[in-house]
Amino acid sequence: MRSDSPSHPPTLTTQALDLDYGGPTIVADLEVTIPVGEITVIIGPNGCGKSTLLKALARLLKPTEGTVFLDGKDIHRWSTRDVARRLSLLPQAPRAPDGVLVSDLVRRGRYPHQGLFDQWSAEDERAVGRALELTSMVELSDRPVDELSGGQRQRAWIAMALAQDTPLVLLDEPTTFLDMAHQVDVLELLRTLNETEGRTVVMVLHDLNQACRYASHLIAMADTTVIAEGPPQDVVTAAMVERVFGLACKVIDDPVSGTPLCIPLGRKENSKNT
Amino acid sequence: MLAIGAPAPQTALALFAGFLTVGIMLRVSRMIPATSSGVRFGGFSAVVGWRTVWLTAGAVGLAVTLLVVGLIVGDFPVPVVDALRTAFFERGGEYDFVVNTLRFPRVVTALLAGICLGLSGAIFQTLIGNPLVSPDIIGIDQGAAVCAVFILVVGGNIALLPIAAFAGALATALFIYVLAWKRGVSGTRLVLVGIGVNAVLAAVVTFMLVRFPIERVAAAARWQAGTLFGSSWEDVRILAVGLILLSPLAWYWTRKLRMLELGDEAAAALGIRVERDRLILIAIGAGLASFAVAVVGPLSFVALLVPHLARLLGGPMTTGLLALTAALGAGLLLGADLVAQRLFAPTTLPAGVVTAAIGGPYFLYLLYRYNRAI
């Protein structure tokens, strides 16, 4: 029942993608290519279709028109299991069933690799152990998920996605509901994964400055389509932020990381600056 | 109508002993750590939760004990040795009629129906992610009842009753599923639609009961209360067929159920075909419930109570927990039937009255706790 993981890192691209939920168009004629081995962050105002795009990339939503290509082949023509071996998705605000232990949750990430009679191979054990280690959840593995703090809970879910052992990891707003320290924790963890394991990370983030700091590739969306795409240094300008978020701002260099830092202007500051 | 007397002292004592046993089981289960470990040999590998294994062994022991008790007690007590010999080794003899015709089919029916109801409830509760859900609450049992009561009140062939109940339950499950469909089926919508369908079907049953001649209605009303009285080997055969067909499917789909309970998106990302697998699980759950309902009538609250007890003892859903649920279901129904027969002996009650008497208050307690948690 076991098949090997893909030998090369799989690519993810879209072509003339139209997405909707049976109502108004959410994403129209969208073309993006996710760079392999990098961290891609999708940003944009509420309702611009960034989470919808992520769902389509993860095969959770069938496009009305156009195609998502996983490794050059229409993602809907792959078997669900083969997709799950190449691509994992952490949904927004996932909820664990009552009383589920961290170890149990993380083990479930191995599902796409398991057979009916082969449910706990040495490979499964290694992947789960590694996922717990990377997320510093080893000590907490015998605790119920619903008793953990918000940050720990999110790390448990990330551990589950890591145990799935996929070259592509997609995350939908992994920092929502976390305080600032835990947000940084989670983003640092994802960066480590990207650097040490070479995994391609794609995530939707709300905070533009966090996106600038952690992304190597930024996709800025507004009004059903991509407005700008590329490294944060090239993409994030006052004009772009104005266009995407409808927000007047000043862009300076982040004194810590050197990445762009966007400082919003209120009415008062705006009048002073112009 | 016979007057119902107070329970005899020994019955009360036995009841007390029963509660004490359950209490001790609960205590002991807390002492076994909830951790699990990997087991591998040859091409097999699995994760085993030792607490669940011990609990299942205990629950199976309890069910077997109750089964034997069911053979020996009654208006005509039979010594243990004679009861076992008559049932398992030498058919015939002094106790043949009492043991092999009256009691043995009845206890085996209770055992198998309890397994069906327990499994069905576990599937529905896990799938919908709501501990207040069971096939009797979302109208599956009532769907079976409409067809079965119809057969009874029009004086149709009694042999058709199981088939009619099965068809009614499956049709209702499908109907609820279709009504709840709106770009996929969410748990909450399924429950709300189910409760509505349940009310409508209950009205249909009531309509039939007031519309048809009283002598036929009496049989239907008795069936509706859920009774094991008069269970035969034919009933056992029906339940056995149901379990042989459906329990392997339930076992296989439990792995997918475990992914589905993480939410649709997480499940889909793990390689589950969400809508297809959910529909299959609903069909398995409805099928299991319908076999039980066809034979013993809509025994209320068993399917609600048992998975709950199993989770309380053994934790979240695993294949091991499914086995524990089955064993507890068997034990609970056997126990309920014994109480129903002996509590006010010589007057006997339908087992459904006992399960409702335990399950009703427990349901209210759950509702209270569940509401507070929100």
Interface residues (C-beta under 8 A of the other chain):
Chain A: Y21 G22 K55 A58 R59 L60 T80 R81 V83 A84 R85 L87 S88 L89 L90 P91 P94 R95 A96 P97 D98 G99 V100 L101 S103 D104 L105 R107 R108 G109 Y111 P112 Q114 L116 F117 D118 Q119 W120 S121 A122 D124 E125 D142 A161 Q164 L170
Chain B: A34 T35 S36 G38 V39 R40 G43 F44 S45 A46 V47 T126 G129 R183 Y252 R255 R258 M259 E261 L262 G263 E265 A266 A268 A269 L270 G271 I272 R273 R311 G315 P316 M317 T318
